[in-house]
Amino acid sequence: MVVAVFLTVFGERQALAGTAGSTRSAPAPLTPAFGVPEPKRLGERASAQWAPVHQSAKVRVDADAASAAVAPLPLATPEQTTNVVQVLDRRPTTSGVWVRVRVPGVPKGKEGWVPRKALGSPRSVATELLVDRARHRVTLTRHGRVVFTAPAAVGASGSPTPSGSFYIRNRLTRYRSAFYGPIAFGTSARSAVLTDWPAGGFIGIHGTNRPELIPGNVSHGCVRLRNRDILRLDAIMPIGTPVTIT
């Protein structure tokens, strides 16, 4: 993949009891193959789930193949990494198990249902990332405890970083551009302003060659960290981490 794809994608241009009275013991209940924890607010001791996409599908309004489509669910991201979704709930139906997921969308992401068979095995994360635009700061928690915090630059007034609930979609290392620093994370957030770019202006979290601009409102929507800070974050933040932008 060429560097140009990365530049445009990131918008910076450059988851029976036994019968009464029976003499036999009832069999132990089966453990569900796909469990989803109750959602909790950032900072509480909670875990989130995500899953890779194994089959292309459509995200639907309800757990029914006849319901309206919310968004497509492709196998790969615009950066050609495996697409992943955040898992929110599950529902058994007469046609099979359906899973409620969060996917990228404008302006604040989208939610809907996909067949369980379209997804790979669910995976849990105990980390959550908060991006505080007013304070120009990012904070990572693990099991509700702060394990990382650093100053950040966010979107300028004409191209703001969108607020809402998102997740870390991929980790990108194959690009050679000082503008983005040593590492970048792709999120499910998309710019509501610069949607004419290829891939729709996905928001990234990355390093920078202009650390003197941090903290501030200077980007086209992405979250910029000093290179030493993005490397620290890279060591402790896995794919699938929920991201809350306030």
C-alpha positions in Angstrom: 0.0 0.0 0.0 1.3 3.4 -0.8 1.7 6.2 1.7 -0.9 8.3 -0.1 -3.6 5.9 1.0 -2.6 6.4 4.7 -2.6 10.2 4.3 -6.0 10.4 2.9 -7.6 7.8 5.1 -6.5 9.4 8.3 -7.7 12.9 7.2 -4.4 14.6 7.7 -3.6 14.7 4.0 0.1 14.6 4.2 -18.2 -8.2 20.0 -33.1 -26.5 32.0 -33.3 -27.4 35.2 -34.1 -31.2 35.7 -37.7 -32.3 36.1 -38.9 -32.0 39.6 -38.6 -35.3 41.5 -36.3 -36.8 38.9 -33.8 -39.3 40.4 -31.1 -38.3 37.9 -28.9 -35.2 38.2 -29.6 -32.6 35.6 -26.7 -31.9 33.2 -24.6 -28.9 33.9 -25.7 -25.9 31.9 -23.7 -25.2 28.8 -21.4 -22.2 28.8 -22.4 -19.8 26.1 -19.8 -19.7 23.2 -20.3 -15.9 22.8 -20.9 -13.9 26.0 -21.1 -10.2 26.2 -20.5 -8.3 29.5 -22.8 -5.5 30.6 -21.5 -2.2 29.3 -20.1 0.1 32.0 -18.8 3.6 32.0 -15.2 4.5 31.4 -13.2 4.2 34.6 -15.2 1.3 36.1 -13.8 -2.2 36.3 -15.2 -3.6 33.1 -14.1 -5.4 30.0 -15.3 -4.9 26.4 -15.4 -7.3 23.5 -14.5 -7.2 19.8 -14.4 -9.7 17.0 -12.8 -9.9 13.6 -15.0 -10.0 10.5 -14.8 -13.4 8.8 -17.6 -12.9 6.2 -18.8 -9.9 4.4 -22.3 -9.0 5.6 -24.7 -6.1 6.1 -25.3 -4.5 9.5 -29.1 -4.5 10.0 -31.5 -2.5 12.1 -32.8 -5.6 13.9 -31.7 -9.3 14.3 -33.5 -10.3 11.2 -32.2 -10.7 7.6 -35.3 -8.9 6.3 -34.7 -5.7 8.3 -33.2 -2.6 6.8 -29.5 -2.4 6.3 -27.6 0.1 8.4 -24.1 -0.2 6.8 -22.0 -2.7 4.9 -19.6 -4.9 6.8 -16.5 -5.6 4.7 -13.7 -8.1 5.4 -10.9 -5.5 5.3 -10.4 -1.9 6.4 -9.4 0.8 3.8 -5.8 0.2 5.0 -6.2 -3.5 4.1 -6.1 -4.8 7.6 -8.6 -7.3 9.0 -11.8 -5.4 9.8 -13.0 -5.7 13.4 -16.2 -4.6 15.2 -17.0 -3.8 18.7 -19.4 -6.4 20.2 -22.3 -5.0 22.3 -24.9 -7.7 22.7 -26.2 -11.1 21.3 -29.7 -12.4 20.5 -30.6 -16.0 19.7 -33.4 -16.2 17.1 -35.1 -18.9 15.2 -32.8 -18.3 12.3 -29.6 -18.4 14.4 -27.6 -16.2 16.8 -27.3 -12.5 15.9 -24.8 -10.0 17.4 -25.2 -6.3 18.0 -22.1 -4.5 16.9 -20.6 -1.0 16.6 -19.2 -0.1 13.2 -17.7 3.1 11.7 -20.1 5.7 10.5 -20.7 9.5 10.2 -20.8 11.4 12.4 -20.6 9.2 15.5 -20.5 5.6 14.4 -23.4 3.2 13.8 -24.8 0.2 15.6 -26.8 -2.7 14.3 -27.0 -6.5 14.1 -25.1 -9.1 12.1 -25.3 -12.9 12.0 -22.9 -14.5 14.5 -21.4 -16.6 11.6 -20.1 -13.4 10.0 -17.7 -12.9 12.9 -14.7 -14.7 14.3 -14.2 -15.6 17.9 -14.8 -12.8 20.3 -11.9 -11.3 22.3 -11.9 -9.2 25.5 -10.0 -6.1 26.4 -9.8 -4.5 29.8 -8.5 -1.1 28.5 -10.5 2.0 27.7 -9.2 5.3 26.1 -10.6 8.7 26.9 -9.8 11.6 24.6 -10.7 14.9 26.4 -10.7 17.6 23.7 -11.2 20.5 26.1 -8.3 19.5 28.2 -6.2 18.3 25.3 -5.4 15.1 27.0 -5.7 11.3 26.4 -6.0 8.8 29.3 -5.9 5.0 29.2 -7.4 2.9 31.9 -7.0 -0.8 32.6 -9.5 -2.5 34.8 -10.6 1.0 35.8 -7.2 2.2 36.8 -5.2 5.0 35.0 -2.1 3.5 33.4 -1.3 6.2 30.9 -2.0 9.9 30.4 -0.4 12.5 28.0 -1.1 15.8 26.4 -2.6 15.8 22.9 -3.5 17.9 19.9 -7.0 17.5 18.4 -8.9 18.9 15.5 -9.0 22.6 14.6 -12.3 24.5 14.6 -13.0 23.9 10.9 -12.2 20.1 11.2 -13.0 19.0 14.7 -12.3 15.7 16.2 -15.7 14.0 16.5 -17.2 13.2 19.9 -18.8 9.9 20.7 -18.1 6.2 21.4 -15.7 4.4 19.1 -13.0 1.8 19.2 -9.4 1.1 18.1 -9.7 -0.6 14.7 -6.2 -1.3 13.6 -2.5 -0.6 14.3 -0.4 0.7 11.4 3.4 0.5 11.2 4.2 0.1 7.6 4.3 3.8 6.7 7.3 6.0 6.5 6.3 9.5 7.2 7.7 11.8 9.9 4.4 13.6 9.9 2.7 10.7 11.5 5.5 9.7 13.8 6.6 6.1 14.5 3.1 4.5 15.0 -0.5 5.1 14.2 -3.8 3.6 15.5 -6.9 3.7 13.3 -10.2 4.3 15.0 -13.8 3.8 14.0 -14.4 7.5 14.2 -14.8 9.5 10.9 -14.7 13.2 10.2 -18.1 14.7 9.7 -16.6 17.5 7.7 -14.0 16.0 5.4 -16.0 13.1 4.2 -15.0 13.6 0.5 -11.6 12.1 1.1 -10.9 8.5 0.0 -12.2 6.1 2.6 -14.2 8.8 4.2 -11.7 10.5 6.5 -11.1 8.1 9.3 -9.7 9.5 12.5 -6.3 8.3 13.6 -4.2 8.6 16.8 -0.6 9.0 15.9 2.8 10.6 16.5 4.0 13.9 15.0 7.1 15.8 13.7 5.7 19.0 15.3 5.7 18.3 19.0 5.7 22.0 19.8 2.0 22.1 18.6 1.0 19.8 21.4 -1.3 20.5 23.2 -3.6 22.4 20.9 -6.4 22.4 18.2 -4.3 22.0 15.1 -5.2 18.8 13.2 -7.7 17.9 10.5 -9.5 15.7 13.1 -6.8 13.2 14.1 -5.4 13.0 17.6 -1.7 13.7 17.8 0.7 12.7 20.5 4.4 13.3 21.0 6.4 10.4 19.6 7.6 9.3 23.0 4.0 9.2 24.2 2.6 7.3 21.3 5.3 4.7 21.7 4.3 4.3 25.4 0.7 4.0 24.4 1.6 1.4 21.8 3.1 -0.9 24.4 -0.1 -1.1 26.5 -3.2 -0.5 24.2 -4.5 -3.4 22.2 -6.8 -3.5 19.2 -10.5 -3.4 20.1 -9.9 -0.9 23.0 -13.1 1.3 23.4 -12.5 5.0 22.7 -14.6 7.8 24.2 -14.1 11.2 22.8 -15.6 14.1 24.8 
